[in-house]
Each structure stands twice: as C-alpha cells, then as structure tokens.
Amino acid sequence: MSPVTHFLTSWLVANSANMERRDRVLVTAAGVIPDIDGFGLFIDIFSRNNGASFEWYQRFHHVLSHNLLFAFVVTIAAYLLSKKRWVAGLLSFASFHLHLIGDMVGSAGPQGYLWSVAYFWPLSNFELTWQGQWELNSWQNIAITSIAVCIALFISWKHGHSPVEVFSTKADSSFVSALRQRFGYPL
C-alpha cells in the first residue's frame, strides 16, 4: 500500500484510544516505520548511476523491517517512550501489523508480481503472501485511502487534532481551525 495510506490508517489506530499527542505520534510511526527498508531504492539508484547494481530494494524491502522481530523492537520502543505504556505499546503492535496486512493485500506490482513478507526473518526465510493481492494503484487502495481521509477529517473536526499533528502542532491547530470554520464547531 501507499505510504500515505499506511500513515492515515496508523493515525486512525492511534486515535482508537484516548492518548496524548506523543503517544498518538508513536503509534502512527509504528505503522509507517516498516517501510524504512524501502530506502534501499536510493542505494540502487545511486549505484546504477555509478555503473554498479546492488538491487537492495528488490532484495530487502519487505524483509529487514517487515517482520516479527522488528515489530517487537518497535513495540518495545513505543512502550518505553509513551505515557500510556500498555495502550501505546499494544496499539503500536497493532498498527505495525496493519501495515503488514496492507502490504500483503494491496501491493501487487505490474504483470501480477506479488509482494511477500518475510515475517519470521531472520529465523526463517519463509515468506507470507496472498494470491488475491491487488495492485498498488488499484481502486481498492484508492477506496481505502479515501475512506481513511474522510474518517480522519471527521476525527480532526470532532477531537481538535489531525494527522498534521505528527509534523507540527502549529500547522495542526491551523488545519483544525480551518475545518471548524468551514463546517462549524462540534457540540
């Protein structure tokens, strides 16, 4: 799935419990961080420009940080850094796994190439995949993203904080203010 979709769905998970901004940011980050192994793409682009070919992205994306071991690392970090430790830890674990599920159902490439997840890596090279996986640019992913945007807008309007809070409290305040000026204030 798209990083934007992962971001929005993770932020929605973070808002399923009454937590402070810091904890919501941690849970949201837990749902986006698995894609850190996608930075191998930049290594591949740089190496191709220099006459070498590493293929890090193809070999390591959905491997290095799309697994149970990394899920535990992220969950423990969220637990230690949060105020509501158990709630934030459990929601971080759920958010992380929502990312993996999203990738397994909605990340197929062109010509039917299916992304798999090396869930038990480094203990096992066994890869999980789903044969019904739809393409990354499919209507299903667009629909999921659109629904997530609508729910996020409603939560933003009602609760006074938006996904923008992850990046800037000032911009978040301005965004929520604009929403409420346009649609009124919640009762």
C-alpha positions, 0 to 999 in steps of 0.5 A: 500500500501507499505510504500515505495510506499506511500513515492515515490508517496508523493515525486512525489506530492511534486515535482508537484510544484516548492518548496524548499527542506523543503517544498518538505520534508513536503509534502512527510511526509504528505503522509507517516505520516498516517501510524504512527498508524501502530506502534501499531504492536510493542505494540502487539508484545511486549505484546504477548511476555509478555503473554498479547494481546492488538491487537492495530494494528488490532484495530487502524491502519487505524483509529487514523491517517487515517482520516479527522481530522488528515489530517487537523492537518497535513495540518495545520502543513505543512502550518505553517512550509513551505515557500510556505504556500498555495502550501505546505499546499494544496499539503500536503492535497493532498498527505495525501489523496493519501495515503488514496486512496492507502490504500483503493485500494491496501491493501487487506490482505490474504483470501480477508480481506479488509482494511477500513478507518475510515475517519470521526473518531472520529465523526463517526465510519463509515468506507470507503472501496472498494470491488475491493481492491487488495492485498498488494503484488499484481502486481498492487502495484508492477506496481505502485511502479515501475512506481513511481521509474522510474518517480522519477529517471527521476525527480532526473536526470532532477531537481538535487534532489531525494527522498534521499533528505528527509534523507540527502542532502549529500547522495542526491547530491551523488545519483544525481551525480551518475545518471548524470554520468551514463546517462549524464547531462540534457540540 
